[in-house]
Amino acid sequence: MKKIPCVVSAAAFALVVAPTAGIAGTSSGDGRVTADEARSLNAGVQVAPKSSSVRSGSAAATNPYLGMVLDQSSVDYSYWKSVLRKGAAERARSSRLQENKRAASGGNLRAPAIYDEKEIDGTQSNDSRAEAERIGVFGTAAGKNNRVRILGSQQQYSLSETTLAPVPEDNGSIPLAGDSGLGPREKTTTTGTIGDGPHGSAGDGTGDFDFYSITAVAGEQLILDTSGGTLDTLIGLYSADGTLLAVDDDAGSGLASLLTYDVTESGTYYAAVVGYKSGGSFPADPMDSGSGNGVGREGDYPLAMTRTTVDKDFYAVWLRPGDVLGGSGLSGADSLTVFRPDGTEMVGAEEMDASFLYPPNSPLPGAGTTALAYVAEQAGWYALQVDGAQGDYQVALEAYRPGGQLAPGPVQRIFLDFNGQRVNTAIWGGSGVRTLSPFNAFLSSWGLSKSQERELINKITTEVNENLKWDLRAKGLNPNVQVTIVNSQNSADIYGKARVSRVIVGGTIAESGISTIGIAQYIDPGNYAMDDQALVLLDAMSEPSGPAYSLNTYMNESSDRVAFVSQAVGNVVAHEVGHLIGNYHTNNTNETANLMDAGGTGFVDLFGVGPDGVGGTADDTDTDFGTDEYIPAEGFTGLENTLNVSAWAFTKR
């Protein structure tokens, strides 16, 4: 029942479209995306072909959650989400998980507290943050239970059922939409065909869309479902002015769509049923039925449209600064959302579980219907919204202190290895033991000499120190940030010692067998694994000028090449360490630059290129950790405070 809230307009696409992209729907494959691809990616929908396997050629496809992909338009998110679901289920069955919880609970693993929802059906007594039921027994402080199981129920309202005759063509835009006739607490079913209109394969070939108008009142919920058919559909929900509000791809059965939307403003909304198309599925202009970018999947589909009253359940838990909160829908609850004490939505997960990406020693829960993790910024009552249930549900909430506070030990060290390595790349999804070229093998490709290697390594290390230590101390909410950054030029190889993580800086895609710029071993909220590894490959970043992911694209005779290469490589290193300490990807197409911005596009911000478009000049920007939107395509909603996640990762008992 995945819903991806979004506000998508043509202006947003201008930030990420290749300047020379003249063919609609055709990706350049060089780290830029077309307007059609941007339209889908900004809505959280992949543009790559869907398949059951993504391995082909000499290099393994990169896990997009862990890696910095070169081309976001090539990522099969549908496949990777199925990998995450399967892996999460296997992890949840592991006996080690219970031992992790015991260790993170101080060696005394108590049975979870049971909290029964107090709301009586029909009263809506906990339907807002202000009315959230406080679970006082829960917390990480002395005398509290750091695990709780919430038993709740969401009221099921009776619905009248009607049928709607198939809407005649052309119904491919908002002005031409068929009237659903949907009334309050009503479910209407109909059928339609993608491809039978004037713009389908039998027409001008720009692509067929079917629009339906729905009137709704604030506080209601709309449910749109194409389950029961075989067509690979998408559903988009538009406002009357053409703003795309929500999208679903595959949350229904098989490749069918299932979209839920909580109505916040009374008015008329427009549901669009679309056939999936790689390269972008949505119309460029929802007011124009002929504005598609080509024919996608075509065929018949069923459609159920429901307008109902929604029962929302809110709970509140007290968290301390740095508490690592994990939530999992055990049954019934498809959606969990965490709100900060000031009301800001910080993370939401709807039928999304990335707990497979946690390290083997993480105590955080997963599997079930959905899962999320969150690191608290401040002390206060944090609200949890449970949604998507019809009837009874169970939710597991657990909270732990960060890994560095659980046991005595040395300050964590990050070892930057520039020497080249023989390493087993299987830990990042590669094929096995490979030999990776050293950092200095790439210097000439940036117009630099090997005599500048020492200066470069020292400046890269300084950049990483700024990102991972000094900025966190100056701007973060943890007053006790402790981490040491060392490099292979000034230190012996310390990887393998206690609390040492390693980043290998060197190697190529061909050598590693992984198609990426960088990749991390895990995403570890709370930083429970302090011996993990990341990889930063240098062949793509040192390609000749042209691709958006190459540093040479941004350098000319006015560039301070040492400064720019150090800055860009240092930022990529910090990005990969950011995953190792718990950060997910942030939106790479909005106006907020963040060190955790995903790869695939937006490299200009990650590398710190300033307004003049040239790297290594006076107007270069300082890209840091901070608060930004989660990248829509990966399935989380809300805001991610990567500064806070990082600051609490490097804390010590």
DODO-529288 format. One line per 8 residues: their letters; for each residue x, y, z of C-alpha. Coordinates in pm, whole numbers, plus 50000, padded with zeros to 5 digits. Layout:
A) X/Y/Z; ... $
END
This chain:
MKKIPCVV) 50000/50000/50000; 50296/50223/49936; 50229/50593/49897; 50502/50833/49795; 50409/51193/49875; 50562/51432/49627; 50520/51773/49473; 50643/51747/49118 $
SAAAFALV) 50645/52039/48878; 50829/52118/48559; 51057/52361/48743; 51197/52080/48954; 51317/51894/48647; 51530/52177/48513; 51783/52116/48789; 51869/51766/48671 $
VAPTAGIA) 51808/51752/48296; 52106/51714/48067; 52159/52041/47880; 52196/51854/47552; 51920/51600/47604; 51714/51652/47293; 51544/51313/47261; 51260/51263/47507 $
GTSSGDGR) 51298/50953/47718; 51655/50877/47605; 51905/50883/47889; 52256/51004/47821; 52390/50743/48063; 52652/50988/48190; 52506/51092/48523; 52240/51320/48380 $
VTADEARS) 51872/51241/48335; 51608/51358/48090; 51293/51549/48182; 51085/51233/48140; 51317/51037/48367; 51323/51319/48621; 50945/51328/48629; 50933/50963/48735 $
LNAGVQVA) 51237/50966/48964; 51112/51271/49153; 50787/51082/49208; 50976/50782/49345; 50931/50561/49038; 51218/50385/48866; 51283/50437/48496; 51494/50128/48430 $
PKSSSVRS) 51341/49810/48286; 51213/49572/48553; 51355/49223/48582; 51401/48939/48828; 51780/48966/48803; 52014/49259/48750; 52347/49085/48703; 52486/49104/48352 $
GSAAATNP) 52819/49168/48184; 53151/49188/48365; 53040/49402/48659; 52770/49332/48914; 52486/49580/48932; 52526/49804/49234; 52293/49789/49530; 52159/50147/49498 $
YLGMVLDQ) 52099/50183/49871; 52466/50120/49951; 52634/50246/49636; 52686/50569/49448; 52553/50471/49108; 52678/50640/48793; 52339/50654/48624; 52018/50656/48829 $
SSVDYSYW) 51812/50582/48518; 51962/50232/48508; 51863/50127/48861; 51601/49854/48894; 51457/49959/49231; 51176/49705/49199; 51429/49422/49198; 51636/49564/49483 $
KSVLRKGA) 51332/49617/49706; 51247/49249/49661; 51606/49165/49759; 51569/49378/50073; 51240/49212/50170; 51385/48864/50133; 51701/48956/50321; 51505/49121/50603 $
AERARSSR) 51302/48805/50655; 51618/48592/50671; 51781/48833/50916; 51477/48827/51145; 51502/48448/51172; 51866/48463/51279; 51943/48356/51635; 52215/48620/51642 $
LQENKRAA) 51960/48901/51635; 51836/48816/51984; 52193/48811/52112; 52249/49155/51956; 51945/49286/52141; 52070/49138/52465; 52414/49295/52425; 52269/49635/52334 $
SGGNLRAP) 52036/49615/52635; 52323/49586/52880; 52318/49207/52890; 51967/49192/53037; 51707/49134/52766; 51366/49182/52921; 51049/49069/52753; 50889/49355/52560 $
AIYDEKEI) 50631/49556/52749; 50282/49514/52608; 50084/49827/52537; 49716/49796/52445; 49567/50086/52252; 49319/50283/52464; 49107/50423/52180; 48747/50302/52161 $
DGTQSNDS) 48616/50247/51807; 48440/50554/51674; 48588/50799/51925; 48900/50892/51722; 49064/50974/52053; 49423/50922/51928; 49387/51042/51569; 49635/51331/51595 $
RAEAERIG) 49978/51405/51740; 49823/51620/52008; 49610/51324/52120; 49886/51062/52094; 49872/50793/52361; 50187/50820/52572; 50368/50493/52638; 50539/50586/52964 $
VFGTAAGK) 50695/50247/53029; 50915/50272/52719; 51263/50424/52701; 51636/50379/52749; 51655/50544/53091; 51692/50344/53411; 51367/50177/53513; 51224/50183/53161 $
NNRVRILG) 51177/49899/52915; 51359/49963/52588; 51125/49731/52400; 50748/49750/52364; 50489/49574/52155; 50190/49789/52064; 49859/49607/52015; 49608/49823/51835 $
SQQQYSLS) 49317/49823/51597; 49198/50057/51326; 48827/50077/51272; 48686/49924/50957; 48405/50131/50811; 48128/49976/50606; 48126/50079/50239; 47858/50088/49975 $
ETTLAPVP) 47973/49932/49648; 47896/50049/49296; 48024/49985/48945; 48128/50236/48682; 48106/50165/48312; 48439/50191/48125; 48512/50557/48053; 48531/50630/47678 $
EDNGSIPL) 48845/50774/47519; 48996/51029/47512; 49028/51047/47891; 49403/51104/47894; 49427/51432/48086; 49276/51627/48372; 49037/51826/48150; 48922/51502/47982 $
AGDSGLGP) 48898/51290/48298; 48604/51058/48343; 48384/51127/48646; 48419/50848/48901; 48097/50949/49075; 48258/50828/49397; 48066/50922/49710; 48154/50918/50082 $
REKTTTTG) 48231/50572/50222; 48189/50420/49881; 48386/50176/49668; 48351/50190/49290; 48496/49933/49052; 48552/49970/48680; 48773/49843/48401; 48980/50021/48142 $
TIGDGPHG) 49237/49971/47871; 49573/50137/47828; 49650/50164/47457; 49301/50204/47310; 49306/50584/47289; 49426/50819/47017; 49775/50828/47169; 49833/50455/47216 $
SAGDGTGD) 50027/50224/46986; 49740/50228/46737; 49735/50609/46743; 50016/50863/46739; 50231/50658/46981; 50290/50924/47246; 50132/50707/47514; 49784/50645/47653 $
FDFYSITA) 49673/50758/48001; 49337/50711/48174; 49226/50987/48414; 48939/50973/48665; 48805/51265/48871; 48726/51212/49240; 48572/51459/49482; 48687/51422/49843 $
VAGEQLIL) 48668/51602/50176; 48958/51681/50409; 49008/51398/50657; 48901/51126/50415; 49124/50867/50254; 49137/50764/49889; 49242/50411/49794; 49317/50328/49430 $
DTSGGTLD) 49390/49966/49336; 49456/49783/49008; 49508/49442/49171; 49356/49147/48991; 49493/49234/48649; 49813/49141/48468; 49911/49484/48335; 50214/49652/48496 $
TLIGLYSA) 50048/49976/48602; 50130/50293/48787; 49878/50520/48957; 49936/50890/49002; 49712/51126/49195; 49700/51490/49082; 49553/51806/49228; 49328/52019/49011 $
DGTLLAVD) 49620/52240/48909; 49822/51944/48782; 50055/51893/49078; 50147/51527/49122; 50067/51451/49486; 50126/51078/49521; 50236/50781/49315; 50239/50405/49347 $
DDAGSGLA) 50405/50148/49126; 50399/49790/49255; 50238/49790/49600; 49940/49587/49477; 49945/49219/49390; 50217/49131/49140; 50291/49438/48929; 49961/49605/49015 $
SLLTYDVT) 49936/49942/49189; 49781/50021/49527; 49785/50386/49632; 49643/50538/49948; 49619/50912/50001; 49505/51103/50308; 49309/51404/50188; 49420/51727/50356 $
ESGTYYAA) 49216/51974/50148; 48861/51933/50022; 48831/51942/49645; 48855/51745/49324; 49145/51509/49264; 49249/51324/48950; 49369/50964/48944; 49575/50860/48642 $
VVGYKSGG) 49628/50495/48548; 49946/50457/48343; 50126/50163/48185; 50484/50127/48308; 50748/50252/48065; 51123/50251/48115; 51257/50600/48063; 50958/50765/48231 $
SFPADPMD) 50590/50684/48249; 50401/51004/48327; 50273/51275/48092; 50486/51585/48065; 50169/51791/48106; 49868/51631/48279; 49649/51890/48106; 49750/51751/47763 $
SGSGNGVG) 49665/51390/47674; 49925/51389/47398; 50224/51485/47615; 50359/51136/47684; 50707/51026/47580; 50607/50707/47404; 50413/50385/47442; 50470/50178/47756 $
REGDYPLA) 50293/49865/47874; 49945/49835/47724; 49645/49618/47806; 49333/49585/48017; 49321/49664/48388; 49067/49656/48672; 49038/49959/48897; 48884/49986/49242 $
MTRTTVDK) 48841/50340/49379; 48751/50384/49745; 48664/50697/49939; 48646/50632/50310; 48689/50771/50658; 49031/50695/50799; 49120/50590/51153; 49469/50714/51239 $
DFYAVWLR) 49649/50597/51549; 49918/50806/51719; 50141/50700/52007; 50415/50897/52184; 50742/50775/52333; 51005/50965/52531; 51347/50959/52369; 51678/51093/52490 $
PGDVLGGS) 51929/51263/52259; 52111/50996/52061; 51855/50721/52126; 51840/50488/51827; 51476/50399/51764; 51378/50098/51557; 51021/50023/51456; 50867/49729/51276 $
GLSGADSL) 50510/49648/51177; 50470/49290/51294; 50125/49243/51145; 49850/49458/51002; 50032/49793/51013; 50169/49877/50669; 50292/50227/50749; 50494/50381/51033 $
TVFRPDGT) 50589/50748/51063; 50801/50921/51329; 50743/51288/51417; 50980/51507/51614; 50846/51686/51926; 50801/52001/51714; 50574/51810/51474; 50820/51766/51187 $
EMVGAEEM) 50780/51438/50999; 51126/51286/51016; 51092/50939/50867; 50810/50737/50720; 50812/50383/50584; 50519/50226/50402; 50567/49861/50310; 50940/49937/50310 $
DASFLYPP) 51198/49735/50502; 51571/49801/50458; 51679/49619/50776; 51871/49372/50557; 52126/49652/50514; 52202/49666/50888; 52528/49498/50996; 52515/49150/51152 $
NSPLPGAG) 52556/49289/51505; 52281/49554/51487; 52002/49507/51744; 51739/49698/51546; 51418/49516/51448; 51296/49442/51098; 51089/49214/50877; 50713/49216/50918 $
TTALAYVA) 50513/49462/50709; 50744/49765/50728; 51044/49892/50925; 51231/50213/51002; 51514/50352/51214; 51565/50697/51362; 51826/50871/51578; 51675/51124/51819 $
EQAGWYAL) 51809/51480/51813; 51674/51600/52146; 51489/51487/52455; 51114/51486/52421; 50795/51306/52325; 50824/51170/51974; 50504/51068/51798; 50458/50744/51606 $
QVDGAQGD) 50176/50726/51354; 50048/50381/51264; 49854/50356/50941; 49749/50116/50671; 49580/49866/50901; 49233/49724/50857; 49147/49578/51194; 49402/49451/51445 $
YQVALEAY) 49774/49523/51419; 50097/49482/51614; 50401/49710/51612; 50739/49648/51772; 50931/49951/51902; 51284/49922/52038; 51537/50184/52149; 51908/50151/52220 $
RPGGQLAP) 52200/50378/52290; 52457/50419/52009; 52714/50144/51966; 53003/50350/52100; 52829/50390/52437; 52750/50023/52495; 53092/49896/52598; 53433/50042/52684 $
GPVQRIFL) 53684/50052/52404; 53911/50279/52203; 53793/50575/51998; 53682/50458/51656; 53936/50510/51379; 53866/50545/51006; 54159/50417/50801; 54188/50571/50453 $
DFNGQRVN) 54382/50324/50239; 54539/50478/49927; 54788/50197/49861; 54573/49966/49653; 54458/49636/49796; 54386/49274/49724; 54041/49244/49876; 53733/49025/49865 $
TAIWGGSG) 53480/49245/49686; 53197/49004/49769; 53130/49212/50081; 53000/49485/49847; 52826/49249/49605; 53127/49179/49385; 53247/48844/49258; 53536/48769/49495 $
VRTLSPFN) 53902/48848/49559; 54030/49125/49332; 54340/49345/49314; 54268/49719/49315; 54502/49985/49175; 54648/50244/49415; 54538/50606/49428; 54846/50735/49246 $
AFLSSWGL) 54755/50537/48933; 54482/50794/48860; 54665/51122/48917; 54772/51177/48557; 54410/51148/48442; 54337/51462/48646; 54639/51645/48507; 54837/51584/48826 $
SKSQEREL) 55175/51423/48887; 55281/51154/49130; 55495/51412/49305; 55168/51571/49422; 55039/51249/49579; 55145/51333/49935; 54979/51675/49923; 54662/51526/49776 $
INKITTEV) 54632/51252/50036; 54687/51497/50320; 54424/51735/50182; 54174/51453/50124; 54229/51346/50484; 54175/51704/50599; 53849/51718/50401; 53731/51393/50558 $
NENLKWDL) 53826/51524/50903; 53622/51837/50841; 53318/51636/50730; 53333/51359/50989; 53475/51530/51296; 53507/51909/51301; 53168/51986/51146; 52996/51730/51367 $
RAKGLNPN) 53149/51884/51677; 53067/52239/51569; 52715/52183/51435; 52590/51854/51575; 52385/51790/51887; 52631/51545/52042; 52886/51728/52261; 53110/51423/52272 $
VQVTIVNS) 53198/51346/51908; 53511/51131/51906; 53666/50980/51594; 54017/50963/51448; 54090/50974/51075; 54423/50825/50963; 54565/50746/50620; 54801/50488/50473 $
QNSADIYG) 55060/50753/50394; 55114/50855/50755; 55019/50536/50937; 55082/50164/50924; 54788/49951/50809; 54571/49932/51120; 54269/49763/50966; 54182/49454/51169 $
KARVSRVI) 54240/49623/51503; 53951/49696/51738; 53710/49967/51623; 53883/50038/51293; 53679/50088/50976; 53849/50110/50638; 53784/50303/50318; 53985/50185/50018 $
VGGTIAES) 54043/50478/49779; 54152/50337/49445; 54065/50072/49191; 53833/50060/48893; 53497/49914/48803; 53666/49645/48595; 53910/49555/48873; 53646/49540/49146 $
GISTIGIA) 53367/49387/48941; 53124/49647/49081; 52965/49918/48869; 52986/50214/49106; 53178/50519/49217; 53160/50421/49582; 52989/50162/49796; 52954/50087/50167 $
QYIDPGNY) 52926/49750/50334; 52624/49842/50549; 52384/50114/50655; 52419/50112/51033; 52195/50348/51236; 52362/50375/51576; 52701/50257/51441; 52709/49912/51600 $
AMDDQALV) 52968/49774/51357; 53298/49959/51388; 53507/49728/51172; 53323/49765/50842; 53455/49875/50503; 53375/50105/50213; 53518/50141/49865; 53577/50453/49654 $
LLDAMSEP) 53667/50370/49293; 53842/50633/49085; 53809/50537/48717; 53472/50704/48658; 53573/51018/48846; 53889/51043/48632; 53728/50990/48291; 53784/51258/48025 $
SGPAYSLN) 53563/51565/48046; 53198/51505/47963; 53015/51280/48210; 52862/51451/48513; 53041/51207/48742; 53391/51291/48611; 53591/51556/48795; 53750/51657/48465 $
TYMNESSD) 53413/51787/48345; 53445/52070/48598; 53814/52160/48561; 53985/52403/48324; 54295/52620/48323; 54159/52832/48610; 54110/52532/48842; 54320/52457/49145 $
RVAFVSQA) 54329/52088/49059; 54478/51970/49386; 54215/52158/49585; 53923/52036/49375; 54026/51672/49350; 54090/51667/49726; 53756/51827/49797; 53555/51599/49568 $
VGNVVAHE) 53724/51272/49666; 53704/51370/50033; 53331/51429/49999; 53277/51091/49832; 53475/50922/50110; 53259/51100/50371; 52947/50992/50183; 53044/50624/50203 $
VGHLIGNY) 53141/50651/50569; 52804/50822/50614; 52638/50495/50517; 52857/50294/50753; 52738/50511/51044; 52368/50497/50961; 52270/50742/50688; 52045/50665/50392 $
HTNNTNET) 52049/50858/50067; 51901/51206/50045; 51732/51370/49748; 51983/51449/49474; 51750/51665/49263; 51628/51929/49507; 51798/52254/49599; 51949/52122/49924 $
ANLMDAGG) 52301/51988/49884; 52387/51712/50129; 52686/51480/50159; 52438/51191/50151; 52281/51294/49820; 52242/50982/49608; 52454/50921/49301; 52317/50901/48950 $
TGFVDLFG) 52276/51275/48912; 52349/51591/49114; 52724/51523/49123; 52792/51894/49086; 52665/51949/49442; 52840/51650/49594; 53171/51756/49442; 53126/52114/49568 $
VGPDGVGG) 53127/52290/49230; 53023/52653/49272; 52795/52879/49066; 53062/52935/48800; 53041/52566/48707; 53417/52523/48750; 53575/52320/49029; 53875/52446/49220 $
TADDTDTD) 53782/52813/49210; 53696/53069/49476; 53320/53006/49466; 53336/52631/49531; 53075/52526/49786; 53119/52344/50115; 52882/52047/50103; 52810/51909/50450 $
FGTDEYIP) 52581/51678/50643; 52248/51836/50733; 51872/51796/50706; 51731/51697/50369; 51455/51490/50212; 51501/51118/50169; 51544/51032/49802; 51193/50935/49682 $
AEGFTGLE) 51295/50633/49474; 51431/50441/49775; 51097/50432/49955; 51133/50643/50270; 50952/50972/50328; 51018/51270/50550; 51342/51444/50643; 51675/51284/50730 $
NTLNVSAW) 51905/51471/50967; 52233/51325/50846; 52427/51564/51071; 52261/51423/51381; 52289/51060/51270; 52660/51111/51206; 52729/51303/51528; 52577/51035/51751 $
AFTKR) 52752/50758/51559; 53089/50881/51685; 53022/50887/52056; 53204/50705/52332; 53111/50562/52668 $
END
